[in-house]
Amino acid sequence: VQLVESGGGLVQPWGSLTLSCVASGFTFSTAAMKWYRQAPGKEREWLATIRDVAGNTLYLPSVKDRFIISRDNAKNTLTLQMNNLEPGDAAVYFCNVWTSGLGYWGQGTQVTVSS
């Protein structure tokens, strides 16, 4: 299993950024996929889940109106569109999957929110 995140970078407050996670090594279309983030000195925090083929979504309440999780099963790609970014959103963002009884993480992508 391999998860590779990309799309992080520096963005101004109230700006937008879209993260991607390309997956391989498992059946992506039937797997529930998740986004997490971890800020310095804080625990890793769950943000959003998109379920398998149905594509039903769940969000952390504090990001529900600003972030959109989506998936492209044809490209084995998970996406997190982030809008109205705040300084408190600065963190390393990770995608995650549980498959065959094990959890897997990507290497993360850094998001910095600053003017």
N, CA, C and O atoms as a MOPAC input file, in Angstrom:
PM7 MOZYME 1SCF
protein

 N      0.85100 1    -1.18800 1     0.00000 1
 C      0.00000 1     0.00000 1     0.00000 1
 C      0.88900 1     1.24000 1     0.00000 1
 O      1.85600 1     1.33700 1     0.75600 1
 N      0.53900 1     2.16900 1    -0.85400 1
 C      1.28100 1     3.42300 1    -0.89600 1
 C      0.30800 1     4.58400 1    -1.05200 1
 O     -0.61100 1     4.54500 1    -1.86900 1
 N      0.53500 1     5.61700 1    -0.24800 1
 C     -0.24900 1     6.84000 1    -0.31000 1
 C      0.71700 1     8.00500 1    -0.47200 1
 O      1.65400 1     8.15500 1     0.31300 1
 N      0.49100 1     8.81900 1    -1.48000 1
 C      1.40100 1     9.93400 1    -1.74600 1
 C      0.61000 1    11.22500 1    -1.83700 1
 O     -0.16000 1    11.44300 1    -2.77200 1
 N      0.82300 1    12.08200 1    -0.83400 1
 C      0.13300 1    13.37100 1    -0.80500 1
 C      0.92900 1    14.43000 1    -1.55500 1
 O      2.15100 1    14.35000 1    -1.67800 1
 N      0.20900 1    15.40900 1    -2.04500 1
 C      0.83600 1    16.55800 1    -2.70900 1
 C     -0.12300 1    17.73100 1    -2.65700 1
 O     -1.29100 1    17.58400 1    -2.29700 1
 N      0.39400 1    18.90700 1    -3.02500 1
 C     -0.46300 1    20.07400 1    -3.11700 1
 C     -0.31600 1    21.07600 1    -2.00100 1
 O     -0.89900 1    22.15800 1    -2.06200 1
 N      0.45500 1    20.73800 1    -0.97600 1
 C      0.64900 1    21.67800 1     0.10800 1
 C      1.49400 1    22.87200 1    -0.32700 1
 O      2.04500 1    22.90000 1    -1.42700 1
 N      1.57700 1    23.84800 1     0.55900 1
 C      2.37600 1    25.02200 1     0.25800 1
 C      1.98500 1    26.18300 1     1.13800 1
 O      1.31000 1    26.01000 1     2.15300 1
 N      2.41100 1    27.36300 1     0.74600 1
 C      2.13000 1    28.59100 1     1.47700 1
 C      0.91000 1    29.27400 1     0.85700 1
 O      0.84500 1    29.46200 1    -0.35700 1
 N     -0.03600 1    29.63600 1     1.68900 1
 C     -1.23900 1    30.31700 1     1.22500 1
 C     -1.57300 1    31.43700 1     2.19700 1
 O     -1.33200 1    31.32100 1     3.39900 1
 N     -2.12100 1    32.50500 1     1.68000 1
 C     -2.51200 1    33.62400 1     2.53000 1
 C     -3.81200 1    33.30400 1     3.25800 1
 O     -4.61300 1    32.50500 1     2.77300 1
 N     -4.02600 1    33.91500 1     4.41000 1
 C     -5.31000 1    33.73100 1     5.10600 1
 C     -6.48500 1    34.02300 1     4.18600 1
 O     -6.46300 1    34.95900 1     3.38700 1
 N     -7.52000 1    33.18300 1     4.32700 1
 C     -8.73300 1    33.24200 1     3.51600 1
 C     -8.51800 1    32.74200 1     2.09100 1
 O     -9.41500 1    32.82900 1     1.25200 1
 N     -7.32000 1    32.21700 1     1.82300 1
 C     -7.06500 1    31.62900 1     0.52000 1
 C     -7.53300 1    30.19000 1     0.44700 1
 O     -8.10800 1    29.65500 1     1.39500 1
 N     -7.27300 1    29.56700 1    -0.70600 1
 C     -7.69200 1    28.19300 1    -0.95000 1
 C     -6.51000 1    27.33800 1    -1.39200 1
 O     -5.52800 1    27.83800 1    -1.94100 1
 N     -6.63000 1    26.06100 1    -1.14400 1
 C     -5.60300 1    25.10300 1    -1.53000 1
 C     -6.26800 1    23.75700 1    -1.72700 1
 O     -7.20100 1    23.40800 1    -1.00300 1
 N     -5.79700 1    23.00500 1    -2.69500 1
 C     -6.32900 1    21.66500 1    -2.92500 1
 C     -5.22300 1    20.63200 1    -2.78100 1
 O     -4.19800 1    20.70100 1    -3.45900 1
 N     -5.44100 1    19.69100 1    -1.90500 1
 C     -4.49100 1    18.61100 1    -1.66900 1
 C     -4.94300 1    17.35400 1    -2.40700 1
 O     -6.13600 1    17.11600 1    -2.59600 1
 N     -3.96800 1    16.56700 1    -2.81300 1
 C     -4.25800 1    15.29500 1    -3.47500 1
 C     -3.50200 1    14.17200 1    -2.79100 1
 O     -2.45100 1    14.37600 1    -2.18400 1
 N     -4.06500 1    12.98900 1    -2.90700 1
 C     -3.43100 1    11.78100 1    -2.37600 1
 C     -3.62700 1    10.68000 1    -3.41400 1
 O     -4.75200 1    10.25300 1    -3.67300 1
 N     -2.53700 1    10.23000 1    -3.99700 1
 C     -2.60400 1     9.15400 1    -4.98200 1
 C     -2.32900 1     7.84000 1    -4.27500 1
 O     -1.32000 1     7.69000 1    -3.58600 1
 N     -3.23400 1     6.89100 1    -4.45200 1
 C     -3.16800 1     5.62500 1    -3.72900 1
 C     -2.83800 1     4.46700 1    -4.65600 1
 O     -3.17600 1     4.49000 1    -5.83900 1
 N     -2.17900 1     3.45800 1    -4.11300 1
 C     -1.89500 1     2.24200 1    -4.86100 1
 C     -1.71800 1     1.08200 1    -3.89800 1
 O     -1.46700 1     1.27700 1    -2.70800 1
 N     -1.85100 1    -0.13500 1    -4.42900 1
 C     -1.60500 1    -1.32000 1    -3.61700 1
 C     -2.83100 1    -1.90400 1    -2.94900 1
 O     -2.72100 1    -2.88800 1    -2.21700 1
 N     -3.97600 1    -1.33500 1    -3.17600 1
 C     -5.22700 1    -1.85700 1    -2.64800 1
 C     -6.35700 1    -1.40400 1    -3.56500 1
 O     -6.15400 1    -0.60800 1    -4.48100 1
 N     -7.56000 1    -1.93100 1    -3.29800 1
 C     -8.70500 1    -1.58100 1    -4.13000 1
 C     -9.27400 1    -0.25500 1    -3.66200 1
 O    -10.09600 1    -0.20400 1    -2.74700 1
 N     -8.83500 1     0.79600 1    -4.28800 1
 C     -9.17000 1     2.15200 1    -3.85000 1
 C    -10.68000 1     2.39400 1    -3.84500 1
 O    -11.20500 1     3.00800 1    -2.91600 1
 N    -11.36500 1     1.92500 1    -4.85600 1
 C    -12.77500 1     2.28200 1    -5.03000 1
 C    -13.66200 1     1.74900 1    -3.91300 1
 O    -14.74700 1     2.28300 1    -3.68600 1
 N    -13.22100 1     0.70100 1    -3.20500 1
 C    -14.04400 1     0.12800 1    -2.14900 1
 C    -13.56600 1     0.48700 1    -0.75600 1
 O    -14.09900 1    -0.01800 1     0.23200 1
 N    -12.57700 1     1.34700 1    -0.66600 1
 C    -11.99300 1     1.71000 1     0.61400 1
 C    -12.48700 1     3.07000 1     1.09000 1
 O    -12.59200 1     4.01400 1     0.30700 1
 N    -12.79100 1     3.15700 1     2.38300 1
 C    -13.06300 1     4.45600 1     2.98900 1
 C    -11.73000 1     5.18400 1     3.15500 1
 O    -10.76400 1     4.61200 1     3.65900 1
 N    -11.68100 1     6.43400 1     2.73300 1
 C    -10.45000 1     7.21400 1     2.79100 1
 C    -10.63300 1     8.40100 1     3.72800 1
 O    -11.72700 1     8.95100 1     3.85200 1
 N     -9.54900 1     8.78300 1     4.38100 1
 C     -9.63000 1     9.84700 1     5.37700 1
 C     -8.49800 1    10.85700 1     5.20100 1
 O     -7.42700 1    10.53100 1     4.69100 1
 N     -8.75600 1    12.07100 1     5.62900 1
 C     -7.73900 1    13.10800 1     5.75500 1
 C     -7.57000 1    13.45400 1     7.23000 1
 O     -8.54000 1    13.56000 1     7.98100 1
 N     -6.31900 1    13.62600 1     7.61700 1
 C     -5.95100 1    14.06800 1     8.94900 1
 C     -4.96700 1    15.22300 1     8.80700 1
 O     -4.44900 1    15.48900 1     7.72200 1
 N     -4.72300 1    15.89800 1     9.91500 1
 C     -3.65800 1    16.89600 1     9.95400 1
 C     -3.00200 1    16.87400 1    11.32900 1
 O     -3.59200 1    16.44200 1    12.32000 1
 N     -1.77100 1    17.35100 1    11.35600 1
 C     -1.04200 1    17.43400 1    12.61600 1
 C     -0.25300 1    18.72500 1    12.63800 1
 O      0.62900 1    18.95200 1    11.80900 1
 N     -0.58500 1    19.56500 1    13.59900 1
 C      0.13900 1    20.82000 1    13.80000 1
 C      1.26300 1    20.57900 1    14.80900 1
 O      1.18800 1    19.63700 1    15.59800 1
 N      2.29200 1    21.40800 1    14.79600 1
 C      3.41500 1    21.23600 1    15.73000 1
 C      2.93400 1    21.21200 1    17.17800 1
 O      2.18200 1    22.08700 1    17.60800 1
 N      3.36900 1    20.22000 1    17.91000 1
 C      3.02600 1    20.11800 1    19.31200 1
 C      1.62100 1    19.62100 1    19.59700 1
 O      1.19300 1    19.58500 1    20.75000 1
 N      0.90100 1    19.23600 1    18.54700 1
 C     -0.47400 1    18.76800 1    18.74100 1
 C     -0.63000 1    17.34700 1    18.21600 1
 O      0.18200 1    16.86600 1    17.42400 1
 N     -1.68700 1    16.68700 1    18.67100 1
 C     -1.97400 1    15.34900 1    18.19800 1
 C     -2.54200 1    15.39100 1    16.78100 1
 O     -3.10100 1    16.39300 1    16.33600 1
 N     -2.37500 1    14.27000 1    16.09900 1
 C     -2.95000 1    14.16600 1    14.77100 1
 C     -4.47500 1    14.23100 1    14.88700 1
 O     -5.06300 1    13.60500 1    15.77000 1
 N     -5.09800 1    14.97900 1    14.00600 1
 C     -6.52400 1    15.28700 1    14.09900 1
 C     -7.24800 1    14.82200 1    12.84000 1
 O     -6.85400 1    15.15500 1    11.72200 1
 N     -8.29800 1    14.05800 1    13.03700 1
 C     -9.12200 1    13.62200 1    11.90700 1
 C     -9.89700 1    14.80300 1    11.35300 1
 O    -10.40100 1    15.62800 1    12.11500 1
 N     -9.99900 1    14.89300 1    10.02300 1
 C    -10.70600 1    15.99200 1     9.37800 1
 C    -11.94500 1    15.54200 1     8.61400 1
 O    -13.01600 1    16.13500 1     8.74200 1
 N    -11.78800 1    14.49100 1     7.82300 1
 C    -12.88200 1    14.11800 1     6.93800 1
 C    -12.71600 1    12.68100 1     6.47000 1
 O    -11.60400 1    12.16400 1     6.36700 1
 N    -13.83400 1    12.06000 1     6.19300 1
 C    -13.88600 1    10.70500 1     5.64700 1
 C    -14.79800 1    10.68300 1     4.44100 1
 O    -15.85300 1    11.31800 1     4.43400 1
 N    -14.38700 1     9.94800 1     3.42300 1
 C    -15.27500 1     9.66300 1     2.30600 1
 C    -15.37200 1     8.15100 1     2.18700 1
 O    -14.36500 1     7.44900 1     2.09400 1
 N    -16.58700 1     7.67400 1     2.19300 1
 C    -16.79000 1     6.23700 1     2.19500 1
 C    -16.60000 1     5.67200 1     0.79400 1
 O    -16.22600 1     6.39500 1    -0.12900 1
 N    -16.84700 1     4.42600 1     0.64500 1
 C    -16.45700 1     3.70600 1    -0.56400 1
 C    -17.22300 1     4.16100 1    -1.79400 1
 O    -17.23400 1     5.34900 1    -2.11600 1
 N    -17.84600 1     3.25200 1    -2.46400 1
 C    -18.46400 1     3.56600 1    -3.74600 1
 C    -19.54500 1     4.62900 1    -3.59700 1
 O    -19.72100 1     5.47000 1    -4.47800 1
 N    -20.26400 1     4.59000 1    -2.48800 1
 C    -21.36600 1     5.54200 1    -2.29700 1
 C    -20.86800 1     6.97000 1    -2.17400 1
 O    -21.57800 1     7.91300 1    -2.52400 1
 N    -19.64800 1     7.13100 1    -1.67700 1
 C    -19.08400 1     8.46200 1    -1.57900 1
 C    -19.65800 1     9.33000 1    -0.48700 1
 O    -19.51700 1    10.55200 1    -0.53300 1
 N    -20.30300 1     8.72600 1     0.49600 1
 C    -20.83300 1     9.52100 1     1.60600 1
 C    -19.68100 1    10.12800 1     2.39400 1
 O    -18.62300 1     9.51600 1     2.53500 1
 N    -19.89600 1    11.34400 1     2.90900 1
 C    -18.82200 1    12.07900 1     3.56700 1
 C    -19.15800 1    12.43300 1     5.00700 1
 O    -20.32000 1    12.60800 1     5.37200 1
 N    -18.10900 1    12.53300 1     5.81500 1
 C    -18.20300 1    12.98600 1     7.19200 1
 C    -17.11200 1    14.01500 1     7.40100 1
 O    -16.03500 1    13.91100 1     6.81300 1
 N    -17.38800 1    15.03000 1     8.25100 1
 C    -16.42000 1    16.08900 1     8.47800 1
 C    -16.31100 1    16.43500 1     9.95800 1
 O    -17.27500 1    16.31400 1    10.71400 1
 N    -15.12100 1    16.86600 1    10.35100 1
 C    -14.95200 1    17.53600 1    11.62700 1
 C    -15.77700 1    18.82500 1    11.55400 1
 O    -15.67200 1    19.56700 1    10.57700 1
 N    -16.58900 1    19.09800 1    12.56600 1
 C    -17.47600 1    20.27900 1    12.47100 1
 C    -16.75400 1    21.58600 1    12.14500 1
 O    -17.29900 1    22.43200 1    11.43700 1
 N    -15.54800 1    21.75600 1    12.64700 1
 C    -14.86900 1    23.04100 1    12.44300 1
 C    -14.39100 1    23.25000 1    11.00500 1
 O    -14.01200 1    24.36400 1    10.64200 1
 N    -14.40300 1    22.21400 1    10.19600 1
 C    -13.98700 1    22.37100 1     8.79900 1
 C    -15.11400 1    22.07700 1     7.82200 1
 O    -14.94000 1    22.22500 1     6.61200 1
 N    -16.24700 1    21.66800 1     8.32500 1
 C    -17.32300 1    21.18000 1     7.46100 1
 C    -17.73300 1    22.19400 1     6.40100 1
 O    -18.00400 1    21.81500 1     5.26200 1
 N    -17.78400 1    23.45100 1     6.74900 1
 C    -18.26000 1    24.45700 1     5.79800 1
 C    -17.14500 1    25.02600 1     4.93400 1
 O    -17.39800 1    25.88000 1     4.08400 1
 N    -15.90900 1    24.56400 1     5.13900 1
 C    -14.77300 1    25.12200 1     4.40500 1
 C    -14.01300 1    24.08100 1     3.57800 1
 O    -13.40300 1    24.42700 1     2.56700 1
 N    -14.04300 1    22.82000 1     3.99300 1
 C    -13.27800 1    21.77200 1     3.31600 1
 C    -14.22500 1    20.82400 1     2.59000 1
 O    -15.34000 1    20.56700 1     3.04300 1
 N    -13.75800 1    20.31200 1     1.46000 1
 C    -14.53200 1    19.33200 1     0.69900 1
 C    -13.63200 1    18.15200 1     0.35900 1
 O    -12.59900 1    18.30700 1    -0.29300 1
 N    -14.04100 1    16.97000 1     0.81200 1
 C    -13.32000 1    15.75100 1     0.47600 1
 C    -13.99800 1    15.09900 1    -0.71400 1
 O    -15.22600 1    15.05500 1    -0.79200 1
 N    -13.20000 1    14.59500 1    -1.63600 1
 C    -13.76500 1    13.92900 1    -2.81300 1
 C    -12.79200 1    12.86200 1    -3.29600 1
 O    -11.65100 1    12.79000 1    -2.84000 1
 N    -13.26100 1    12.03700 1    -4.22200 1
 C    -12.41800 1    10.96400 1    -4.73700 1
 C    -12.68100 1    10.74800 1    -6.21100 1
 O    -13.79300 1    10.95100 1    -6.69800 1
 N    -11.64600 1    10.33400 1    -6.90800 1
 C    -11.75200 1     9.94600 1    -8.31300 1
 C    -11.29600 1     8.49500 1    -8.38600 1
 O    -10.09800 1     8.21600 1    -8.42100 1
 N    -12.23800 1     7.58700 1    -8.40800 1
 C    -11.89600 1     6.17000 1    -8.37300 1
 C    -11.17400 1     5.70900 1    -9.64200 1
 O    -10.42400 1     4.73300 1    -9.60800 1
 N    -11.39400 1     6.39900 1   -10.74900 1
 C    -10.70800 1     6.04100 1   -11.98700 1
 C     -9.21500 1     6.35800 1   -11.91600 1
 O     -8.39800 1     5.72600 1   -12.58600 1
 N     -8.87500 1     7.35300 1   -11.08800 1
 C     -7.47600 1     7.77900 1   -10.95700 1
 C     -6.86600 1     7.39900 1    -9.61700 1
 O     -5.73400 1     7.77800 1    -9.31800 1
 N     -7.61600 1     6.64700 1    -8.80300 1
 C     -7.12400 1     6.27700 1    -7.46400 1
 C     -6.62900 1     7.50200 1    -6.69000 1
 O     -5.57500 1     7.46300 1    -6.05400 1
 N     -7.38300 1     8.55800 1    -6.75200 1
 C     -6.96100 1     9.82000 1    -6.15700 1
 C     -8.00300 1    10.36100 1    -5.19700 1
 O     -9.19400 1    10.42400 1    -5.50300 1
 N     -7.52200 1    10.74600 1    -4.03600 1
 C     -8.32200 1    11.39800 1    -3.00200 1
 C     -7.95200 1    12.87800 1    -2.99300 1
 O     -6.78200 1    13.22900 1    -3.15100 1
 N     -8.93200 1    13.73300 1    -2.81000 1
 C     -8.70000 1    15.17200 1    -2.84600 1
 C     -9.30800 1    15.84300 1    -1.62500 1
 O    -10.34300 1    15.41400 1    -1.11500 1
 N     -8.64900 1    16.90100 1    -1.16400 1
 C     -9.20600 1    17.74600 1    -0.11300 1
 C     -9.11400 1    19.19000 1    -0.59400 1
 O     -8.02600 1    19.76000 1    -0.67700 1
 N    -10.25100 1    19.76500 1    -0.90500 1
 C    -10.31000 1    21.17000 1    -1.28800 1
 C    -10.53000 1    21.98200 1    -0.02400 1
 O    -11.48200 1    21.74700 1     0.72000 1
 N     -9.64400 1    22.93800 1     0.21300 1
 C     -9.69200 1    23.72600 1     1.43900 1
 C     -9.89900 1    25.19200 1     1.07500 1
 O     -9.12200 1    25.76800 1     0.31300 1
 N    -10.94300 1    25.78300 1     1.62100 1
 C    -11.29200 1    27.17600 1     1.33800 1
 C    -11.25700 1    27.99200 1     2.62800 1
 O    -11.33700 1    27.45000 1     3.73000 1
 N    -11.13700 1    29.29500 1     2.46300 1
 C    -11.13700 1    30.20400 1     3.61400 1
 C    -10.16600 1    29.73900 1     4.69500 1
 O    -10.52400 1    29.63300 1     5.86800 1
 N     -8.95800 1    29.46900 1     4.28600 1
 C     -7.97000 1    28.95500 1     5.21600 1
 C     -7.60300 1    29.98800 1     6.27000 1
 O     -7.51200 1    31.18400 1     5.99200 1
 N     -7.39400 1    29.49700 1     7.48200 1
 C     -7.06800 1    30.31200 1     8.63900 1
 C     -5.68500 1    29.91800 1     9.14400 1
 O     -5.21400 1    28.81600 1     8.86200 1
 N     -5.03600 1    30.80200 1     9.88000 1
 C     -3.72500 1    30.42700 1    10.43300 1
 C     -3.75800 1    29.12900 1    11.22500 1
 O     -2.78100 1    28.38000 1    11.24600 1
 N     -4.88100 1    28.86900 1    11.87300 1
 C     -5.01000 1    27.64000 1    12.64800 1
 C     -5.08300 1    26.37200 1    11.80600 1
 O     -5.02600 1    25.26800 1    12.34600 1
 N     -5.20800 1    26.51800 1    10.49400 1
 C     -5.22600 1    25.35100 1     9.61100 1
 C     -3.81700 1    24.90400 1     9.22000 1
 O     -3.65800 1    23.86700 1     8.57600 1
 N     -2.81200 1    25.66000 1     9.59500 1
 C     -1.43700 1    25.29500 1     9.25900 1
 C     -1.05900 1    23.99000 1     9.95400 1
 O     -1.20300 1    23.84900 1    11.16900 1
 N     -0.58100 1    23.05500 1     9.17000 1
 C     -0.26500 1    21.72700 1     9.69200 1
 C      0.31200 1    20.87600 1     8.57000 1
 O      0.36400 1    21.29800 1     7.41400 1
 N      0.73900 1    19.68300 1     8.92700 1
 C      1.03900 1    18.66800 1     7.92200 1
 C     -0.22600 1    17.84200 1     7.72500 1
 O     -0.82400 1    17.36600 1     8.69000 1
 N     -0.62400 1    17.67900 1     6.48200 1
 C     -1.85500 1    16.98300 1     6.14600 1
 C     -1.53200 1    15.59900 1     5.60200 1
 O     -0.64400 1    15.43100 1     4.76600 1
 N     -2.28000 1    14.60800 1     6.09900 1
 C     -2.03900 1    13.21000 1     5.75600 1
 C     -3.32700 1    12.56300 1     5.23300 1
 O     -4.42400 1    12.88200 1     5.69200 1
 N     -3.18300 1    11.67400 1     4.29000 1
 C     -4.29900 1    10.80100 1     3.94900 1
 C     -4.08000 1     9.43800 1     4.60800 1
 O     -2.95700 1     9.05300 1     4.93200 1
 N     -5.17000 1     8.73800 1     4.78900 1
 C     -5.14200 1     7.50000 1     5.57100 1
 C     -6.13600 1     6.49900 1     5.01600 1
 O     -7.20300 1     6.86800 1     4.52500 1
 N     -5.77500 1     5.23600 1     5.09900 1
 C     -6.68900 1     4.15900 1     4.74400 1
 C     -6.45200 1     2.97600 1     5.65900 1
 O     -5.31900 1     2.69000 1     6.04700 1
 N     -7.52600 1     2.29400 1     5.99800 1
 C     -7.44800 1     1.01700 1     6.68300 1
 C     -7.84400 1    -0.04800 1     5.67100 1
 O     -8.92300 1     0.00500 1     5.08100 1
 N     -6.96600 1    -1.00200 1     5.48500 1
 C     -7.24200 1    -2.08400 1     4.55400 1
 C     -6.55200 1    -3.34200 1     5.03300 1
 O     -5.41600 1    -3.29700 1     5.50500 1
 N     -7.24200 1    -4.46800 1     4.91100 1
 C     -6.71600 1    -5.75400 1     5.35500 1
 C     -6.27400 1    -5.70400 1     6.81400 1
 O     -5.28900 1    -6.33600 1     7.19500 1
 N     -7.00900 1    -4.94900 1     7.62600 1
 C     -6.74600 1    -4.91000 1     9.05000 1
 C     -5.61400 1    -4.01500 1     9.49100 1
 O     -5.25700 1    -4.00500 1    10.66900 1
 N     -5.04100 1    -3.26100 1     8.57100 1
 C     -3.93300 1    -2.38200 1     8.92200 1
 C     -4.21300 1    -0.95800 1     8.45900 1
 O     -4.91900 1    -0.73100 1     7.47600 1
 N     -3.64500 1    -0.01000 1     9.18700 1
 C     -3.76400 1     1.38900 1     8.80900 1
 C     -2.51400 1     1.87000 1     8.11300 1
 O     -1.40000 1     1.50800 1     8.48900 1
 N     -2.70500 1     2.69100 1     7.09100 1
 C     -1.58400 1     3.20300 1     6.31400 1
 C     -1.68300 1     4.72300 1     6.20600 1
 O     -2.76600 1     5.30400 1     6.14500 1
 N     -0.49600 1     5.34100 1     6.18600 1
 C     -0.40200 1     6.80400 1     6.09400 1
 C      0.53100 1     7.18700 1     4.95000 1
 O      1.47100 1     6.46500 1     4.61800 1
 N      0.25000 1     8.32300 1     4.37000 1
 C      1.21200 1     8.90200 1     3.45700 1
 C      2.28100 1     9.64500 1     4.23000 1
 O      2.29500 1     9.63700 1     5.46100 1
 N      3.18300 1    10.29300 1     3.49000 1
 C      4.28400 1    11.00600 1     4.13400 1
 C      3.87100 1    12.39300 1     4.59400 1
 O      4.59300 1    13.04000 1     5.35200 1
 N      2.71100 1    12.85000 1     4.13900 1
 C      2.20700 1    14.15000 1     4.53500 1
 C      2.62800 1    15.26200 1     3.59000 1
 O      3.62100 1    15.15400 1     2.87000 1
 N      1.84500 1    16.33500 1     3.61300 1
 C      2.17900 1    17.51700 1     2.82800 1
 C      1.93100 1    18.74600 1     3.70900 1
 O      0.89000 1    18.85700 1     4.35600 1
 N      2.88200 1    19.64600 1     3.72300 1
 C      2.86300 1    20.79000 1     4.63000 1
 C      1.98800 1    21.91200 1     4.08300 1
 O      2.10900 1    22.30000 1     2.92100 1
 N      1.11500 1    22.42100 1     4.92800 1
 C      0.30500 1    23.59300 1     4.59400 1
 C      0.66900 1    24.71100 1     5.57200 1
 O      0.59300 1    24.53300 1     6.78800 1
 N      1.05700 1    25.84600 1     5.03500 1
 C      1.39400 1    27.02200 1     5.83200 1
 C      0.43600 1    28.14200 1     5.45600 1
 O      0.25800 1    28.44900 1     4.27800 1
 N     -0.17200 1    28.74400 1     6.45400 1
 C     -1.11600 1    29.83200 1     6.22600 1
 C     -0.53500 1    31.09400 1     6.86100 1
 O     -0.43800 1    31.20500 1     8.08300 1
 N     -0.15500 1    32.03200 1     6.01000 1
 C      0.50900 1    33.22400 1     6.51700 1
 C      0.44400 1    34.33700 1     5.48000 1
 O      0.45300 1    34.08900 1     4.27500 1
 N      0.37800 1    35.56000 1     5.97500 1
 C      0.41300 1    36.70400 1     5.06800 1
 C      1.84700 1    37.20300 1     4.88800 1
 O      2.07800 1    38.16600 1     4.15600 1

